[in-house]
Amino acid sequence: MGLFSQMKAAAGVGASEVQIAVEKGRYHWADTLRGKIILSGGEIEQVASEVTVNITETWLESRRTHDGKTRQERMHRTYSERLVASQLAIAVGVSHEFEFELQVPNEGALAHDWYVAARISVPKAADRHGRADFQLLASRAVMGLVNAVCHVVPCELKSLSNRSTQVTVDLKPAANHSKDLDGLMLIVHAGGDPIVGAFEINPQEKSFKDRIKALAQQDRVKHQISFPAAPLAAAAEDATKVPPEIVEQFKGFIAPHLS
């Protein structure tokens, strides 16, 4: 490679490009994530010392500076890094494909952002990067529980968060139920079998007394729940597989609040 080509490669001009394709846009805790790295040779022949892939977690964290101000800093954490190729000759205009499998972290932070990252390392040249974003979901059993609630009242997923295995699912009922329900929430422990926790109903305020209770959050109605994990896990991707007895139990909880 001539001096001018080396200078271009160091700046990333005319160098190889990398893309990532993954099977799905959403993965549950402990799922196997499958995908493909597509490496396309550029205008310059290069040799990659290594091609790696990993799962990356990223989030914003508040940090206090030396002058007392607060700034947001982007944090990263990587998982399951794998070497997929080494000492790879990348010819001009030639493409390479590498399939990979990565283990999705169990109990990962659901409120954070997640993506698959690939890096092509070329000595004396700018590294090339590719990424594919995905949404991290709680265990399959928890998401099957969400489907059970949505069988009774169609809902939109407002937020999903966790502290270790304790998962909080905030659901917004469909518009045709908004006159009766302000919100529904699941707070469950997903680390064992059965899944245990609470189902919380936030009824819509219909009187002055209701509004006063709502201000103090004393209008919430909580029900303790306990369900076997395996049947719910089977219903995570297919809502028609939710066990009817679980749907009936949620109907019993919600029906008194529907007009």
Secondary structure by P-SEA (a helix, b strand, c coil): ccaaaaaaaaaccccbbbbbbccccccccbbbbbbbbbbbbccbbbbbcbbbbbbbbbbbbbbbccccbbbbbbbbbbcccccccccccccccbbbbbbbcccccccccccbbbbbbbbbbbccccbbbbbbbbbbbccaaaaaaaaaaaaacccccccccccccbbbbbbbccccccccccbbbbbcccccccbbbbbbbbcccccaaaaaaaaacccbbbbbbbbbcaaaaaaccccccccaaaaaaaaaacccccc
